Amino acid sequence: MGNNFSKPVRHHVREQGKKSRQHGTVQSSQKLSREQLIFRIETQREKLEELELLPISESIEKKKEKILVEYTQYLEQLKRFD
């Protein structure tokens, strides 16, 4: 005889996990500490400095644009702590 308890239903477990693991993106709902923001700003600045040493190309320019967008978003979030 088996028990009459049903197993919990787990709908869309994989999709939920993917949504929470977006690498390299700034999520508006994500709450970062002041220290985390400062670290990310410094990291983005270092990435920009490294790209400045490379020859100019379309792909390098696109990377710079993406880094600048993220850098600006981190700065805006950091301003909320002031």
N, CA and C atoms as a LAMMPS dump frame, in Angstrom:
ITEM: TIMESTEP
0
ITEM: NUMBER OF ATOMS
246
ITEM: BOX BOUNDS ff ff ff
-5.0000000000000000e+02 5.0000000000000000e+02
-5.0000000000000000e+02 5.0000000000000000e+02
-5.0000000000000000e+02 5.0000000000000000e+02
ITEM: ATOMS id mol type element x y z
1 1 1 N 0.836 -1.187 0
2 1 2 C 0 0 0
3 1 3 C 0.877 1.245 0
4 2 1 N 0.545 2.2 -0.827
5 2 2 C 1.291 3.455 -0.876
6 2 3 C 0.585 4.512 -0.056
7 3 1 N 1.275 5.596 0.189
8 3 2 C 0.63 6.662 0.934
9 3 3 C -0.242 7.507 0.003
10 4 1 N -1.128 8.28 0.564
11 4 2 C -2.049 9.09 -0.22
12 4 3 C -1.567 10.532 -0.384
13 5 1 N -0.324 10.771 -0.003
14 5 2 C 0.197 12.135 -0.121
15 5 3 C 0.766 12.344 -1.519
16 6 1 N 0.376 13.432 -2.114
17 6 2 C 0.891 13.721 -3.455
18 6 3 C 2.211 14.483 -3.354
19 7 1 N 3.014 14.355 -4.365
20 7 2 C 4.282 15.069 -4.401
21 7 3 C 4.015 16.529 -4.768
22 8 1 N 4.812 17.443 -4.252
23 8 2 C 4.619 18.847 -4.625
24 8 3 C 4.889 19.043 -6.116
25 9 1 N 4.132 19.896 -6.729
26 9 2 C 4.264 20.159 -8.158
27 9 3 C 5.31 21.256 -8.352
28 10 1 N 6.253 20.997 -9.264
29 10 2 C 7.311 21.976 -9.534
30 10 3 C 7.241 22.382 -11.006
31 11 1 N 6.491 23.424 -11.264
32 11 2 C 6.333 23.906 -12.63
33 11 3 C 7.461 24.851 -12.99
34 12 1 N 7.981 24.713 -14.153
35 12 2 C 8.937 25.657 -14.744
36 12 3 C 10.149 25.93 -13.849
37 13 1 N 10.674 24.918 -13.233
38 13 2 C 11.806 25.102 -12.329
39 13 3 C 13.037 25.58 -13.107
40 14 1 N 13.287 25.001 -14.261
41 14 2 C 14.458 25.407 -15.042
42 14 3 C 14.358 26.853 -15.497
43 15 1 N 13.188 27.269 -15.951
44 15 2 C 13.012 28.642 -16.424
45 15 3 C 13.22 29.642 -15.289
46 16 1 N 12.743 29.304 -14.093
47 16 2 C 12.912 30.205 -12.956
48 16 3 C 14.384 30.362 -12.618
49 17 1 N 15.137 29.277 -12.682
50 17 2 C 16.558 29.338 -12.381
51 17 3 C 17.311 30.179 -13.384
52 18 1 N 16.954 30.091 -14.658
53 18 2 C 17.626 30.872 -15.691
54 18 3 C 17.413 32.356 -15.476
55 19 1 N 16.219 32.743 -15.071
56 19 2 C 15.916 34.159 -14.881
57 19 3 C 16.767 34.765 -13.784
58 20 1 N 17.048 34.002 -12.739
59 20 2 C 17.802 34.551 -11.618
60 20 3 C 19.308 34.511 -11.853
61 21 1 N 19.765 33.851 -12.918
62 21 2 C 21.201 33.723 -13.175
63 21 3 C 21.619 34.493 -14.416
64 22 1 N 21.213 35.708 -14.546
65 22 2 C 21.616 36.501 -15.697
66 22 3 C 22.979 37.104 -15.405
67 23 1 N 23.998 36.574 -16.063
68 23 2 C 25.359 37.02 -15.816
69 23 3 C 25.657 38.287 -16.596
70 24 1 N 26.373 39.19 -15.937
71 24 2 C 26.829 40.378 -16.627
72 24 3 C 25.777 41.421 -16.9
73 25 1 N 24.627 41.319 -16.299
74 25 2 C 23.584 42.304 -16.523
75 25 3 C 23.261 43.004 -15.231
76 26 1 N 22.776 44.199 -15.366
77 26 2 C 22.352 44.961 -14.205
78 26 3 C 20.843 44.844 -14.118
79 27 1 N 20.37 44.271 -13.05
80 27 2 C 18.945 44.094 -12.864
81 27 3 C 18.434 45.2 -11.959
82 28 1 N 17.344 45.825 -12.355
83 28 2 C 16.824 46.942 -11.569
84 28 3 C 16.34 46.49 -10.198
85 29 1 N 15.885 45.251 -10.077
86 29 2 C 15.394 44.76 -8.795
87 29 3 C 16.53 44.291 -7.888
88 30 1 N 17.731 44.179 -8.453
89 30 2 C 18.863 43.682 -7.694
90 30 3 C 19.354 44.751 -6.724
91 31 1 N 19.464 44.392 -5.457
92 31 2 C 19.94 45.318 -4.432
93 31 3 C 21.388 44.992 -4.118
94 32 1 N 22.277 45.909 -4.475
95 32 2 C 23.687 45.721 -4.198
96 32 3 C 24.09 46.614 -3.042
97 33 1 N 25.04 46.136 -2.259
98 33 2 C 25.55 46.959 -1.166
99 33 3 C 26.454 48.045 -1.744
100 34 1 N 26.748 49.02 -0.923
101 34 2 C 27.625 50.118 -1.348
102 34 3 C 28.991 49.558 -1.764
103 35 1 N 29.518 48.619 -0.995
104 35 2 C 30.815 48.027 -1.287
105 35 3 C 30.791 47.249 -2.603
106 36 1 N 29.701 46.525 -2.857
107 36 2 C 29.582 45.784 -4.113
108 36 3 C 29.559 46.733 -5.303
109 37 1 N 28.846 47.841 -5.158
110 37 2 C 28.779 48.813 -6.247
111 37 3 C 30.146 49.425 -6.516
112 38 1 N 30.862 49.779 -5.462
113 38 2 C 32.191 50.352 -5.626
114 38 3 C 33.117 49.363 -6.313
115 39 1 N 33.049 48.098 -5.92
116 39 2 C 33.867 47.071 -6.539
117 39 3 C 33.536 46.946 -8.028
118 40 1 N 32.263 46.925 -8.363
119 40 2 C 31.863 46.789 -9.768
120 40 3 C 32.264 48.01 -10.595
121 41 1 N 32.171 49.188 -10.015
122 41 2 C 32.587 50.402 -10.714
123 41 3 C 34.089 50.345 -11.009
124 42 1 N 34.868 49.945 -10.014
125 42 2 C 36.314 49.828 -10.212
126 42 3 C 36.646 48.774 -11.27
127 43 1 N 35.914 47.674 -11.251
128 43 2 C 36.136 46.614 -12.231
129 43 3 C 35.834 47.114 -13.641
130 44 1 N 34.735 47.839 -13.797
131 44 2 C 34.371 48.37 -15.11
132 44 3 C 35.426 49.378 -15.58
133 45 1 N 35.917 50.189 -14.678
134 45 2 C 36.961 51.17 -15.025
135 45 3 C 38.218 50.451 -15.514
136 46 1 N 38.6 49.374 -14.826
137 46 2 C 39.772 48.602 -15.233
138 46 3 C 39.571 47.978 -16.612
139 47 1 N 38.377 47.467 -16.87
140 47 2 C 38.079 46.887 -18.181
141 47 3 C 38.213 47.935 -19.279
142 48 1 N 37.718 49.133 -19.017
143 48 2 C 37.837 50.212 -19.995
144 48 3 C 39.296 50.556 -20.257
145 49 1 N 40.095 50.613 -19.203
146 49 2 C 41.512 50.923 -19.364
147 49 3 C 42.219 49.863 -20.204
148 50 1 N 41.852 48.596 -19.997
149 50 2 C 42.453 47.519 -20.783
150 50 3 C 42.057 47.637 -22.251
151 51 1 N 40.803 47.981 -22.511
152 51 2 C 40.341 48.104 -23.889
153 51 3 C 40.991 49.287 -24.601
154 52 1 N 41.339 50.323 -23.841
155 52 2 C 41.987 51.496 -24.433
156 52 3 C 43.351 51.135 -25.017
157 53 1 N 43.976 50.095 -24.501
158 53 2 C 45.298 49.68 -24.974
159 53 3 C 45.234 48.887 -26.275
160 54 1 N 44.043 48.402 -26.62
161 54 2 C 43.879 47.585 -27.816
162 54 3 C 43.63 48.459 -29.041
163 55 1 N 43.958 47.954 -30.219
164 55 2 C 43.667 48.716 -31.44
165 55 3 C 42.153 48.909 -31.598
166 56 1 N 41.794 50.025 -32.163
167 56 2 C 40.374 50.35 -32.339
168 56 3 C 39.752 49.413 -33.372
169 57 1 N 38.626 48.846 -33
170 57 2 C 37.855 48.013 -33.92
171 57 3 C 36.382 48.135 -33.529
172 58 1 N 35.529 47.655 -34.388
173 58 2 C 34.095 47.745 -34.115
174 58 3 C 33.712 46.941 -32.88
175 59 1 N 34.285 45.761 -32.731
176 59 2 C 33.944 44.926 -31.574
177 59 3 C 34.44 45.56 -30.273
178 60 1 N 35.608 46.192 -30.312
179 60 2 C 36.142 46.864 -29.121
180 60 3 C 35.242 48.03 -28.75
181 61 1 N 34.8 48.779 -29.73
182 61 2 C 33.92 49.919 -29.471
183 61 3 C 32.593 49.466 -28.866
184 62 1 N 32.063 48.349 -29.341
185 62 2 C 30.813 47.821 -28.782
186 62 3 C 31.012 47.398 -27.323
187 63 1 N 32.142 46.778 -27.043
188 63 2 C 32.433 46.374 -25.666
189 63 3 C 32.537 47.603 -24.761
190 64 1 N 33.196 48.65 -25.266
191 64 2 C 33.327 49.884 -24.49
192 64 3 C 31.959 50.472 -24.181
193 65 1 N 31.085 50.492 -25.185
194 65 2 C 29.737 51.032 -24.981
195 65 3 C 28.996 50.258 -23.902
196 66 1 N 29.074 48.941 -23.961
197 66 2 C 28.388 48.101 -22.98
198 66 3 C 28.936 48.356 -21.574
199 67 1 N 30.246 48.437 -21.469
200 67 2 C 30.876 48.684 -20.171
201 67 3 C 30.465 50.053 -19.641
202 68 1 N 30.433 51.054 -20.509
203 68 2 C 30.043 52.399 -20.081
204 68 3 C 28.597 52.447 -19.59
205 69 1 N 27.718 51.706 -20.243
206 69 2 C 26.317 51.654 -19.807
207 69 3 C 26.236 51.057 -18.409
208 70 1 N 26.912 49.933 -18.202
209 70 2 C 26.902 49.289 -16.891
210 70 3 C 27.553 50.188 -15.847
211 71 1 N 28.648 50.826 -16.204
212 71 2 C 29.36 51.733 -15.31
213 71 3 C 28.43 52.86 -14.858
214 72 1 N 27.71 53.436 -15.798
215 72 2 C 26.774 54.521 -15.49
216 72 3 C 25.654 54.038 -14.576
217 73 1 N 25.15 52.846 -14.839
218 73 2 C 24.074 52.3 -14.008
219 73 3 C 24.556 52.073 -12.577
220 74 1 N 25.769 51.573 -12.425
221 74 2 C 26.321 51.369 -11.084
222 74 3 C 26.503 52.698 -10.365
223 75 1 N 26.983 53.711 -11.096
224 75 2 C 27.145 55.034 -10.483
225 75 3 C 25.807 55.595 -10.01
226 76 1 N 24.76 55.423 -10.809
227 76 2 C 23.43 55.902 -10.42
228 76 3 C 22.947 55.2 -9.157
229 77 1 N 23.184 53.891 -9.085
230 77 2 C 22.781 53.155 -7.886
231 77 3 C 23.581 53.605 -6.672
232 78 1 N 24.869 53.903 -6.882
233 78 2 C 25.716 54.334 -5.772
234 78 3 C 25.269 55.696 -5.236
235 79 1 N 24.769 56.546 -6.092
236 79 2 C 24.305 57.866 -5.672
237 79 3 C 23.171 57.77 -4.64
238 80 1 N 22.422 56.696 -4.667
239 80 2 C 21.313 56.511 -3.725
240 80 3 C 21.805 56.342 -2.284
241 81 1 N 23.075 55.957 -2.127
242 81 2 C 23.646 55.791 -0.794
243 81 3 C 24.106 57.112 -0.187
244 82 1 N 24.267 58.123 -1.018
245 82 2 C 24.76 59.425 -0.528
246 82 3 C 23.674 60.239 0.123
